[in-house]
């Protein structure tokens, strides 16, 4: 078998300091646009149509899947609180793929 070393073919060794350099993703670049930041509360999210659309889609999916039904509160039942959690799903190049909103249950204390 003929190998590179038998033919004296060598690859020069490049010395580095061990740092691996990758292209800087757009997701890590600070943006001034308020849509590029995930809102922390419903009030901030409700100001933007993209987040309102994401919340409507999530709520419709919960009703369509029969996850739960809304009932009026009574003294015989405990009321369980909920809150919205927001996330921006991005493509590999950092562009926005979709705005995602999840309605999650607050655990009773």
Jmol script that loads the backbone (N, CA, C; Angstrom):
load data "model"
ATOM      1  N   UNK A   1       0.842  -1.169   0.000  1.00  0.00           N
ATOM      2  CA  UNK A   1       0.000   0.000   0.000  1.00  0.00           C
ATOM      3  C   UNK A   1       0.892   1.240   0.000  1.00  0.00           C
ATOM      4  N   UNK A   2       0.522   2.178  -0.837  1.00  0.00           N
ATOM      5  CA  UNK A   2       1.283   3.409  -0.933  1.00  0.00           C
ATOM      6  C   UNK A   2       0.620   4.479  -0.076  1.00  0.00           C
ATOM      7  N   UNK A   3       1.409   5.029   0.814  1.00  0.00           N
ATOM      8  CA  UNK A   3       0.885   6.081   1.687  1.00  0.00           C
ATOM      9  C   UNK A   3       1.624   7.380   1.421  1.00  0.00           C
ATOM     10  N   UNK A   4       1.098   8.446   1.983  1.00  0.00           N
ATOM     11  CA  UNK A   4       1.740   9.751   1.801  1.00  0.00           C
ATOM     12  C   UNK A   4       3.126   9.785   2.444  1.00  0.00           C
ATOM     13  N   UNK A   5       3.242   9.147   3.589  1.00  0.00           N
ATOM     14  CA  UNK A   5       4.537   9.200   4.281  1.00  0.00           C
ATOM     15  C   UNK A   5       5.625   8.465   3.495  1.00  0.00           C
ATOM     16  N   UNK A   6       5.285   7.411   2.767  1.00  0.00           N
ATOM     17  CA  UNK A   6       6.272   6.696   1.962  1.00  0.00           C
ATOM     18  C   UNK A   6       6.752   7.533   0.790  1.00  0.00           C
ATOM     19  N   UNK A   7       5.938   8.471   0.327  1.00  0.00           N
ATOM     20  CA  UNK A   7       6.326   9.349  -0.774  1.00  0.00           C
ATOM     21  C   UNK A   7       6.819  10.694  -0.266  1.00  0.00           C
ATOM     22  N   UNK A   8       7.053  10.794   1.036  1.00  0.00           N
ATOM     23  CA  UNK A   8       7.526  12.021   1.672  1.00  0.00           C
ATOM     24  C   UNK A   8       6.596  13.211   1.426  1.00  0.00           C
ATOM     25  N   UNK A   9       5.292  12.947   1.435  1.00  0.00           N
ATOM     26  CA  UNK A   9       4.308  14.018   1.317  1.00  0.00           C
ATOM     27  C   UNK A   9       3.845  14.346   2.737  1.00  0.00           C
ATOM     28  N   UNK A  10       4.105  15.568   3.149  1.00  0.00           N
ATOM     29  CA  UNK A  10       3.738  15.967   4.493  1.00  0.00           C
ATOM     30  C   UNK A  10       2.911  17.243   4.453  1.00  0.00           C
ATOM     31  N   UNK A  11       2.158  17.432   5.475  1.00  0.00           N
ATOM     32  CA  UNK A  11       1.357  18.643   5.605  1.00  0.00           C
ATOM     33  C   UNK A  11       2.009  19.477   6.699  1.00  0.00           C
ATOM     34  N   UNK A  12       2.266  20.725   6.383  1.00  0.00           N
ATOM     35  CA  UNK A  12       2.907  21.565   7.384  1.00  0.00           C
ATOM     36  C   UNK A  12       1.950  21.805   8.546  1.00  0.00           C
ATOM     37  N   UNK A  13       2.510  21.803   9.716  1.00  0.00           N
ATOM     38  CA  UNK A  13       1.714  21.979  10.918  1.00  0.00           C
ATOM     39  C   UNK A  13       1.583  23.470  11.202  1.00  0.00           C
ATOM     40  N   UNK A  14       0.336  23.924  11.411  1.00  0.00           N
ATOM     41  CA  UNK A  14       0.114  25.320  11.757  1.00  0.00           C
ATOM     42  C   UNK A  14      -0.146  25.417  13.254  1.00  0.00           C
ATOM     43  N   UNK A  15       0.603  26.251  13.903  1.00  0.00           N
ATOM     44  CA  UNK A  15       0.460  26.417  15.346  1.00  0.00           C
ATOM     45  C   UNK A  15      -0.625  27.450  15.637  1.00  0.00           C
ATOM     46  N   UNK A  16      -1.519  27.112  16.529  1.00  0.00           N
ATOM     47  CA  UNK A  16      -2.566  28.037  16.947  1.00  0.00           C
ATOM     48  C   UNK A  16      -2.580  28.101  18.467  1.00  0.00           C
ATOM     49  N   UNK A  17      -3.338  29.042  18.965  1.00  0.00           N
ATOM     50  CA  UNK A  17      -3.457  29.158  20.423  1.00  0.00           C
ATOM     51  C   UNK A  17      -4.640  28.347  20.954  1.00  0.00           C
ATOM     52  N   UNK A  18      -5.256  27.535  20.123  1.00  0.00           N
ATOM     53  CA  UNK A  18      -6.362  26.691  20.540  1.00  0.00           C
ATOM     54  C   UNK A  18      -7.732  27.317  20.360  1.00  0.00           C
ATOM     55  N   UNK A  19      -7.776  28.554  19.878  1.00  0.00           N
ATOM     56  CA  UNK A  19      -9.051  29.230  19.691  1.00  0.00           C
ATOM     57  C   UNK A  19      -9.661  28.809  18.365  1.00  0.00           C
ATOM     58  N   UNK A  20     -10.899  28.380  18.409  1.00  0.00           N
ATOM     59  CA  UNK A  20     -11.614  28.024  17.194  1.00  0.00           C
ATOM     60  C   UNK A  20     -12.510  29.192  16.831  1.00  0.00           C
ATOM     61  N   UNK A  21     -12.385  29.698  15.640  1.00  0.00           N
ATOM     62  CA  UNK A  21     -13.147  30.864  15.227  1.00  0.00           C
ATOM     63  C   UNK A  21     -14.288  30.437  14.309  1.00  0.00           C
ATOM     64  N   UNK A  22     -15.507  30.733  14.743  1.00  0.00           N
ATOM     65  CA  UNK A  22     -16.701  30.460  13.961  1.00  0.00           C
ATOM     66  C   UNK A  22     -17.302  31.789  13.527  1.00  0.00           C
ATOM     67  N   UNK A  23     -18.096  31.787  12.446  1.00  0.00           N
ATOM     68  CA  UNK A  23     -18.768  33.034  12.090  1.00  0.00           C
ATOM     69  C   UNK A  23     -19.712  33.457  13.215  1.00  0.00           C
ATOM     70  N   UNK A  24     -19.764  34.733  13.481  1.00  0.00           N
ATOM     71  CA  UNK A  24     -20.592  35.259  14.560  1.00  0.00           C
ATOM     72  C   UNK A  24     -22.053  35.251  14.142  1.00  0.00           C
ATOM     73  N   UNK A  25     -22.936  34.480  14.815  1.00  0.00           N
ATOM     74  CA  UNK A  25     -24.338  34.408  14.398  1.00  0.00           C
ATOM     75  C   UNK A  25     -25.082  35.706  14.667  1.00  0.00           C
ATOM     76  N   UNK A  26     -26.063  35.971  13.820  1.00  0.00           N
ATOM     77  CA  UNK A  26     -26.859  37.183  13.992  1.00  0.00           C
ATOM     78  C   UNK A  26     -27.648  37.153  15.287  1.00  0.00           C
ATOM     79  N   UNK A  27     -27.933  35.973  15.795  1.00  0.00           N
ATOM     80  CA  UNK A  27     -28.733  35.860  17.010  1.00  0.00           C
ATOM     81  C   UNK A  27     -28.011  36.470  18.211  1.00  0.00           C
ATOM     82  N   UNK A  28     -26.695  36.535  18.182  1.00  0.00           N
ATOM     83  CA  UNK A  28     -25.950  37.065  19.311  1.00  0.00           C
ATOM     84  C   UNK A  28     -25.643  38.547  19.175  1.00  0.00           C
ATOM     85  N   UNK A  29     -25.945  39.133  18.041  1.00  0.00           N
ATOM     86  CA  UNK A  29     -25.691  40.549  17.834  1.00  0.00           C
ATOM     87  C   UNK A  29     -26.811  41.339  18.498  1.00  0.00           C
ATOM     88  N   UNK A  30     -26.447  42.357  19.228  1.00  0.00           N
ATOM     89  CA  UNK A  30     -27.451  43.177  19.911  1.00  0.00           C
ATOM     90  C   UNK A  30     -28.284  43.926  18.882  1.00  0.00           C
ATOM     91  N   UNK A  31     -29.580  43.830  19.017  1.00  0.00           N
ATOM     92  CA  UNK A  31     -30.507  44.497  18.120  1.00  0.00           C
ATOM     93  C   UNK A  31     -31.231  45.594  18.876  1.00  0.00           C
ATOM     94  N   UNK A  32     -31.547  46.657  18.189  1.00  0.00           N
ATOM     95  CA  UNK A  32     -32.295  47.731  18.824  1.00  0.00           C
ATOM     96  C   UNK A  32     -33.783  47.574  18.597  1.00  0.00           C
ATOM     97  N   UNK A  33     -34.177  46.717  17.664  1.00  0.00           N
ATOM     98  CA  UNK A  33     -35.586  46.502  17.370  1.00  0.00           C
ATOM     99  C   UNK A  33     -36.230  45.740  18.516  1.00  0.00           C
ATOM    100  N   UNK A  34     -37.377  46.219  19.006  1.00  0.00           N
ATOM    101  CA  UNK A  34     -38.029  45.582  20.149  1.00  0.00           C
ATOM    102  C   UNK A  34     -38.594  44.211  19.793  1.00  0.00           C
ATOM    103  N   UNK A  35     -38.809  43.911  18.508  1.00  0.00           N
ATOM    104  CA  UNK A  35     -39.309  42.593  18.124  1.00  0.00           C
ATOM    105  C   UNK A  35     -38.230  41.523  18.213  1.00  0.00           C
ATOM    106  N   UNK A  36     -36.962  41.922  18.230  1.00  0.00           N
ATOM    107  CA  UNK A  36     -35.875  40.961  18.303  1.00  0.00           C
ATOM    108  C   UNK A  36     -35.633  40.496  19.735  1.00  0.00           C
ATOM    109  N   UNK A  37     -36.304  41.128  20.700  1.00  0.00           N
ATOM    110  CA  UNK A  37     -36.160  40.762  22.106  1.00  0.00           C
ATOM    111  C   UNK A  37     -37.450  40.087  22.551  1.00  0.00           C
ATOM    112  N   UNK A  38     -37.317  38.991  23.254  1.00  0.00           N
ATOM    113  CA  UNK A  38     -38.499  38.274  23.729  1.00  0.00           C
ATOM    114  C   UNK A  38     -39.123  39.054  24.874  1.00  0.00           C
ATOM    115  N   UNK A  39     -40.421  39.331  24.798  1.00  0.00           N
ATOM    116  CA  UNK A  39     -41.065  40.107  25.867  1.00  0.00           C
ATOM    117  C   UNK A  39     -41.146  39.300  27.157  1.00  0.00           C
ATOM    118  N   UNK A  40     -41.163  40.013  28.272  1.00  0.00           N
ATOM    119  CA  UNK A  40     -41.216  39.344  29.567  1.00  0.00           C
ATOM    120  C   UNK A  40     -42.624  39.303  30.146  1.00  0.00           C
ATOM    121  N   UNK A  41     -43.568  40.041  29.546  1.00  0.00           N
ATOM    122  CA  UNK A  41     -44.931  40.043  30.074  1.00  0.00           C
ATOM    123  C   UNK A  41     -45.933  40.234  28.929  1.00  0.00           C
ATOM    124  N   UNK A  42     -47.180  39.949  29.229  1.00  0.00           N
ATOM    125  CA  UNK A  42     -48.252  40.047  28.237  1.00  0.00           C
ATOM    126  C   UNK A  42     -48.399  41.477  27.716  1.00  0.00           C
ATOM    127  N   UNK A  43     -48.252  42.462  28.584  1.00  0.00           N
ATOM    128  CA  UNK A  43     -48.447  43.860  28.194  1.00  0.00           C
ATOM    129  C   UNK A  43     -47.502  44.260  27.068  1.00  0.00           C
ATOM    130  N   UNK A  44     -46.240  43.858  27.177  1.00  0.00           N
ATOM    131  CA  UNK A  44     -45.269  44.184  26.119  1.00  0.00           C
ATOM    132  C   UNK A  44     -45.546  43.394  24.847  1.00  0.00           C
ATOM    133  N   UNK A  45     -45.955  42.140  24.989  1.00  0.00           N
ATOM    134  CA  UNK A  45     -46.197  41.298  23.815  1.00  0.00           C
ATOM    135  C   UNK A  45     -47.440  41.748  23.053  1.00  0.00           C
ATOM    136  N   UNK A  46     -48.458  42.211  23.771  1.00  0.00           N
ATOM    137  CA  UNK A  46     -49.716  42.586  23.131  1.00  0.00           C
ATOM    138  C   UNK A  46     -49.582  43.822  22.245  1.00  0.00           C
ATOM    139  N   UNK A  47     -48.483  44.530  22.344  1.00  0.00           N
ATOM    140  CA  UNK A  47     -48.262  45.729  21.527  1.00  0.00           C
ATOM    141  C   UNK A  47     -47.854  45.402  20.094  1.00  0.00           C
ATOM    142  N   UNK A  48     -47.435  44.161  19.846  1.00  0.00           N
ATOM    143  CA  UNK A  48     -46.910  43.785  18.534  1.00  0.00           C
ATOM    144  C   UNK A  48     -47.803  42.736  17.874  1.00  0.00           C
ATOM    145  N   UNK A  49     -48.164  42.934  16.617  1.00  0.00           N
ATOM    146  CA  UNK A  49     -49.060  41.984  15.942  1.00  0.00           C
ATOM    147  C   UNK A  49     -48.467  40.587  15.793  1.00  0.00           C
ATOM    148  N   UNK A  50     -47.145  40.469  15.678  1.00  0.00           N
ATOM    149  CA  UNK A  50     -46.528  39.146  15.534  1.00  0.00           C
ATOM    150  C   UNK A  50     -46.749  38.315  16.802  1.00  0.00           C
ATOM    151  N   UNK A  51     -46.595  38.936  17.969  1.00  0.00           N
ATOM    152  CA  UNK A  51     -46.790  38.208  19.224  1.00  0.00           C
ATOM    153  C   UNK A  51     -48.269  37.923  19.456  1.00  0.00           C
ATOM    154  N   UNK A  52     -49.162  38.866  19.096  1.00  0.00           N
ATOM    155  CA  UNK A  52     -50.599  38.609  19.237  1.00  0.00           C
ATOM    156  C   UNK A  52     -51.014  37.427  18.367  1.00  0.00           C
ATOM    157  N   UNK A  53     -50.482  37.350  17.159  1.00  0.00           N
ATOM    158  CA  UNK A  53     -50.777  36.233  16.257  1.00  0.00           C
ATOM    159  C   UNK A  53     -50.286  34.913  16.865  1.00  0.00           C
ATOM    160  N   UNK A  54     -49.083  34.918  17.449  1.00  0.00           N
ATOM    161  CA  UNK A  54     -48.532  33.710  18.073  1.00  0.00           C
ATOM    162  C   UNK A  54     -49.395  33.272  19.256  1.00  0.00           C
ATOM    163  N   UNK A  55     -49.880  34.231  20.051  1.00  0.00           N
ATOM    164  CA  UNK A  55     -50.736  33.887  21.191  1.00  0.00           C
ATOM    165  C   UNK A  55     -52.080  33.331  20.717  1.00  0.00           C
ATOM    166  N   UNK A  56     -52.639  33.910  19.656  1.00  0.00           N
ATOM    167  CA  UNK A  56     -53.900  33.395  19.114  1.00  0.00           C
ATOM    168  C   UNK A  56     -53.739  31.971  18.597  1.00  0.00           C
ATOM    169  N   UNK A  57     -52.643  31.702  17.916  1.00  0.00           N
ATOM    170  CA  UNK A  57     -52.396  30.351  17.410  1.00  0.00           C
ATOM    171  C   UNK A  57     -52.276  29.348  18.558  1.00  0.00           C
ATOM    172  N   UNK A  58     -51.569  29.703  19.612  1.00  0.00           N
ATOM    173  CA  UNK A  58     -51.393  28.809  20.759  1.00  0.00           C
ATOM    174  C   UNK A  58     -52.733  28.555  21.447  1.00  0.00           C
ATOM    175  N   UNK A  59     -53.507  29.606  21.666  1.00  0.00           N
ATOM    176  CA  UNK A  59     -54.785  29.458  22.345  1.00  0.00           C
ATOM    177  C   UNK A  59     -55.746  28.608  21.523  1.00  0.00           C
ATOM    178  N   UNK A  60     -55.802  28.837  20.197  1.00  0.00           N
ATOM    179  CA  UNK A  60     -56.646  28.027  19.323  1.00  0.00           C
ATOM    180  C   UNK A  60     -56.226  26.561  19.345  1.00  0.00           C
ATOM    181  N   UNK A  61     -54.923  26.295  19.371  1.00  0.00           N
ATOM    182  CA  UNK A  61     -54.427  24.914  19.407  1.00  0.00           C
ATOM    183  C   UNK A  61     -54.823  24.228  20.716  1.00  0.00           C
ATOM    184  N   UNK A  62     -54.759  24.958  21.830  1.00  0.00           N
ATOM    185  CA  UNK A  62     -55.152  24.371  23.114  1.00  0.00           C
ATOM    186  C   UNK A  62     -56.631  23.996  23.120  1.00  0.00           C
ATOM    187  N   UNK A  63     -57.477  24.867  22.576  1.00  0.00           N
ATOM    188  CA  UNK A  63     -58.911  24.566  22.517  1.00  0.00           C
ATOM    189  C   UNK A  63     -59.198  23.435  21.535  1.00  0.00           C
ATOM    190  N   UNK A  64     -58.536  23.454  20.374  1.00  0.00           N
ATOM    191  CA  UNK A  64     -58.758  22.443  19.344  1.00  0.00           C
ATOM    192  C   UNK A  64     -58.336  21.049  19.824  1.00  0.00           C
ATOM    193  N   UNK A  65     -57.248  20.981  20.589  1.00  0.00           N
ATOM    194  CA  UNK A  65     -56.762  19.691  21.090  1.00  0.00           C
ATOM    195  C   UNK A  65     -57.515  19.218  22.325  1.00  0.00           C
ATOM    196  N   UNK A  66     -58.393  20.051  22.844  1.00  0.00           N
ATOM    197  CA  UNK A  66     -59.143  19.656  24.033  1.00  0.00           C
ATOM    198  C   UNK A  66     -58.274  19.572  25.277  1.00  0.00           C
ATOM    199  N   UNK A  67     -57.227  20.379  25.333  1.00  0.00           N
ATOM    200  CA  UNK A  67     -56.329  20.362  26.479  1.00  0.00           C
ATOM    201  C   UNK A  67     -57.075  20.732  27.750  1.00  0.00           C
ATOM    202  N   UNK A  68     -57.910  21.730  27.670  1.00  0.00           N
ATOM    203  CA  UNK A  68     -58.760  22.142  28.769  1.00  0.00           C
ATOM    204  C   UNK A  68     -59.890  22.990  28.221  1.00  0.00           C
ATOM    205  N   UNK A  69     -60.867  23.232  29.083  1.00  0.00           N
ATOM    206  CA  UNK A  69     -61.960  24.116  28.699  1.00  0.00           C
ATOM    207  C   UNK A  69     -62.079  25.205  29.760  1.00  0.00           C
ATOM    208  N   UNK A  70     -62.535  26.357  29.352  1.00  0.00           N
ATOM    209  CA  UNK A  70     -62.707  27.452  30.291  1.00  0.00           C
ATOM    210  C   UNK A  70     -64.051  27.303  30.997  1.00  0.00           C
ATOM    211  N   UNK A  71     -64.049  27.434  32.307  1.00  0.00           N
ATOM    212  CA  UNK A  71     -65.278  27.370  33.098  1.00  0.00           C
ATOM    213  C   UNK A  71     -65.282  28.568  34.039  1.00  0.00           C
ATOM    214  N   UNK A  72     -66.455  29.032  34.436  1.00  0.00           N
ATOM    215  CA  UNK A  72     -66.487  30.146  35.380  1.00  0.00           C
ATOM    216  C   UNK A  72     -65.974  29.707  36.756  1.00  0.00           C
ATOM    217  N   UNK A  73     -65.294  30.592  37.464  1.00  0.00           N
ATOM    218  CA  UNK A  73     -64.774  30.209  38.788  1.00  0.00           C
ATOM    219  C   UNK A  73     -65.908  30.073  39.797  1.00  0.00           C
ATOM    220  N   UNK A  74     -65.773  29.102  40.675  1.00  0.00           N
ATOM    221  CA  UNK A  74     -66.726  28.900  41.776  1.00  0.00           C
ATOM    222  C   UNK A  74     -65.951  28.696  43.062  1.00  0.00           C
ATOM    223  N   UNK A  75     -66.658  28.737  44.175  1.00  0.00           N
ATOM    224  CA  UNK A  75     -65.999  28.527  45.465  1.00  0.00           C
ATOM    225  C   UNK A  75     -65.553  27.081  45.642  1.00  0.00           C
ATOM    226  N   UNK A  76     -66.178  26.156  44.943  1.00  0.00           N
ATOM    227  CA  UNK A  76     -65.852  24.742  45.094  1.00  0.00           C
ATOM    228  C   UNK A  76     -64.601  24.344  44.306  1.00  0.00           C
ATOM    229  N   UNK A  77     -64.139  25.210  43.398  1.00  0.00           N
ATOM    230  CA  UNK A  77     -62.979  24.881  42.558  1.00  0.00           C
ATOM    231  C   UNK A  77     -61.830  25.848  42.826  1.00  0.00           C
ATOM    232  N   UNK A  78     -60.631  25.312  42.717  1.00  0.00           N
ATOM    233  CA  UNK A  78     -59.448  26.162  42.818  1.00  0.00           C
ATOM    234  C   UNK A  78     -59.178  26.794  41.461  1.00  0.00           C
ATOM    235  N   UNK A  79     -58.823  28.047  41.472  1.00  0.00           N
ATOM    236  CA  UNK A  79     -58.460  28.737  40.239  1.00  0.00           C
ATOM    237  C   UNK A  79     -56.956  28.606  40.069  1.00  0.00           C
ATOM    238  N   UNK A  80     -56.552  28.113  38.902  1.00  0.00           N
ATOM    239  CA  UNK A  80     -55.138  27.926  38.612  1.00  0.00           C
ATOM    240  C   UNK A  80     -54.700  29.052  37.689  1.00  0.00           C
ATOM    241  N   UNK A  81     -53.668  29.745  38.087  1.00  0.00           N
ATOM    242  CA  UNK A  81     -53.154  30.850  37.286  1.00  0.00           C
ATOM    243  C   UNK A  81     -52.327  30.354  36.113  1.00  0.00           C
ATOM    244  N   UNK A  82     -52.131  31.232  35.153  1.00  0.00           N
ATOM    245  CA  UNK A  82     -51.303  30.897  33.989  1.00  0.00           C
ATOM    246  C   UNK A  82     -50.523  32.122  33.568  1.00  0.00           C
ATOM    247  N   UNK A  83     -49.527  31.896  32.755  1.00  0.00           N
ATOM    248  CA  UNK A  83     -48.765  33.016  32.211  1.00  0.00           C
ATOM    249  C   UNK A  83     -48.247  32.642  30.830  1.00  0.00           C
ATOM    250  N   UNK A  84     -47.950  33.653  30.043  1.00  0.00           N
ATOM    251  CA  UNK A  84     -47.420  33.460  28.696  1.00  0.00           C
ATOM    252  C   UNK A  84     -45.905  33.456  28.741  1.00  0.00           C
ATOM    253  N   UNK A  85     -45.312  32.533  27.991  1.00  0.00           N
ATOM    254  CA  UNK A  85     -43.858  32.474  27.822  1.00  0.00           C
ATOM    255  C   UNK A  85     -43.581  32.660  26.337  1.00  0.00           C
ATOM    256  N   UNK A  86     -42.672  33.556  26.016  1.00  0.00           N
ATOM    257  CA  UNK A  86     -42.413  33.931  24.620  1.00  0.00           C
ATOM    258  C   UNK A  86     -41.020  33.497  24.203  1.00  0.00           C
ATOM    259  N   UNK A  87     -40.926  33.060  22.931  1.00  0.00           N
ATOM    260  CA  UNK A  87     -39.641  32.611  22.403  1.00  0.00           C
ATOM    261  C   UNK A  87     -39.590  32.935  20.919  1.00  0.00           C
ATOM    262  N   UNK A  88     -38.436  33.358  20.453  1.00  0.00           N
ATOM    263  CA  UNK A  88     -38.225  33.596  19.028  1.00  0.00           C
ATOM    264  C   UNK A  88     -37.439  32.417  18.483  1.00  0.00           C
ATOM    265  N   UNK A  89     -38.023  31.669  17.564  1.00  0.00           N
ATOM    266  CA  UNK A  89     -37.317  30.572  16.905  1.00  0.00           C
ATOM    267  C   UNK A  89     -36.575  31.148  15.714  1.00  0.00           C
ATOM    268  N   UNK A  90     -35.306  30.814  15.598  1.00  0.00           N
ATOM    269  CA  UNK A  90     -34.459  31.373  14.541  1.00  0.00           C
ATOM    270  C   UNK A  90     -33.929  30.278  13.626  1.00  0.00           C
ATOM    271  N   UNK A  91     -33.633  30.678  12.394  1.00  0.00           N
ATOM    272  CA  UNK A  91     -32.982  29.787  11.437  1.00  0.00           C
ATOM    273  C   UNK A  91     -31.498  29.728  11.783  1.00  0.00           C
ATOM    274  N   UNK A  92     -30.763  28.882  11.093  1.00  0.00           N
ATOM    275  CA  UNK A  92     -29.333  28.724  11.368  1.00  0.00           C
ATOM    276  C   UNK A  92     -28.555  30.006  11.100  1.00  0.00           C
ATOM    277  N   UNK A  93     -29.027  30.825  10.162  1.00  0.00           N
ATOM    278  CA  UNK A  93     -28.306  32.053   9.849  1.00  0.00           C
ATOM    279  C   UNK A  93     -28.710  33.216  10.754  1.00  0.00           C
ATOM    280  N   UNK A  94     -29.622  32.997  11.702  1.00  0.00           N
ATOM    281  CA  UNK A  94     -30.004  34.033  12.652  1.00  0.00           C
ATOM    282  C   UNK A  94     -31.288  34.767  12.317  1.00  0.00           C
ATOM    283  N   UNK A  95     -31.864  34.521  11.138  1.00  0.00           N
ATOM    284  CA  UNK A  95     -33.124  35.166  10.775  1.00  0.00           C
ATOM    285  C   UNK A  95     -34.267  34.574  11.583  1.00  0.00           C
ATOM    286  N   UNK A  96     -35.305  35.372  11.792  1.00  0.00           N
ATOM    287  CA  UNK A  96     -36.459  34.919  12.565  1.00  0.00           C
ATOM    288  C   UNK A  96     -37.262  33.923  11.751  1.00  0.00           C
ATOM    289  N   UNK A  97     -37.484  32.721  12.299  1.00  0.00           N
ATOM    290  CA  UNK A  97     -38.310  31.715  11.644  1.00  0.00           C
ATOM    291  C   UNK A  97     -39.767  31.899  12.042  1.00  0.00           C
ATOM    292  N   UNK A  98     -40.012  32.048  13.361  1.00  0.00           N
ATOM    293  CA  UNK A  98     -41.364  32.309  13.839  1.00  0.00           C
ATOM    294  C   UNK A  98     -41.325  32.797  15.276  1.00  0.00           C
ATOM    295  N   UNK A  99     -42.392  33.445  15.650  1.00  0.00           N
ATOM    296  CA  UNK A  99     -42.592  33.888  17.019  1.00  0.00           C
ATOM    297  C   UNK A  99     -43.467  32.839  17.700  1.00  0.00           C
ATOM    298  N   UNK A 100     -43.019  32.338  18.858  1.00  0.00           N
ATOM    299  CA  UNK A 100     -43.730  31.276  19.531  1.00  0.00           C
ATOM    300  C   UNK A 100     -44.154  31.745  20.918  1.00  0.00           C
ATOM    301  N   UNK A 101     -45.422  31.522  21.250  1.00  0.00           N
ATOM    302  CA  UNK A 101     -45.938  31.856  22.565  1.00  0.00           C
ATOM    303  C   UNK A 101     -46.545  30.591  23.172  1.00  0.00           C
ATOM    304  N   UNK A 102     -46.246  30.340  24.440  1.00  0.00           N
ATOM    305  CA  UNK A 102     -46.785  29.172  25.152  1.00  0.00           C
ATOM    306  C   UNK A 102     -47.510  29.649  26.395  1.00  0.00           C
ATOM    307  N   UNK A 103     -48.705  29.147  26.588  1.00  0.00           N
ATOM    308  CA  UNK A 103     -49.456  29.426  27.799  1.00  0.00           C
ATOM    309  C   UNK A 103     -49.164  28.316  28.791  1.00  0.00           C
ATOM    310  N   UNK A 104     -48.539  28.667  29.909  1.00  0.00           N
ATOM    311  CA  UNK A 104     -48.124  27.666  30.886  1.00  0.00           C
ATOM    312  C   UNK A 104     -48.848  27.906  32.205  1.00  0.00           C
ATOM    313  N   UNK A 105     -48.982  26.855  32.981  1.00  0.00           N
ATOM    314  CA  UNK A 105     -49.691  26.903  34.262  1.00  0.00           C
ATOM    315  C   UNK A 105     -48.728  27.335  35.356  1.00  0.00           C
ATOM    316  N   UNK A 106     -49.189  28.227  36.195  1.00  0.00           N
ATOM    317  CA  UNK A 106     -48.423  28.584  37.388  1.00  0.00           C
ATOM    318  C   UNK A 106     -48.717  27.554  38.454  1.00  0.00           C
ATOM    319  N   UNK A 107     -47.705  27.042  39.065  1.00  0.00           N
ATOM    320  CA  UNK A 107     -47.892  26.033  40.103  1.00  0.00           C
ATOM    321  C   UNK A 107     -48.434  26.696  41.368  1.00  0.00           C
ATOM    322  N   UNK A 108     -49.473  26.101  41.984  1.00  0.00           N
ATOM    323  CA  UNK A 108     -49.996  26.669  43.230  1.00  0.00           C
ATOM    324  C   UNK A 108     -48.977  26.542  44.355  1.00  0.00           C
ATOM    325  N   UNK A 109     -48.985  27.514  45.238  1.00  0.00           N
ATOM    326  CA  UNK A 109     -47.990  27.494  46.321  1.00  0.00           C
ATOM    327  C   UNK A 109     -48.618  27.255  47.652  1.00  0.00           C
TER     328      UNK A 109
END
end "model"
wireframe off; spacefill off
backbone 0.3
color backbone group
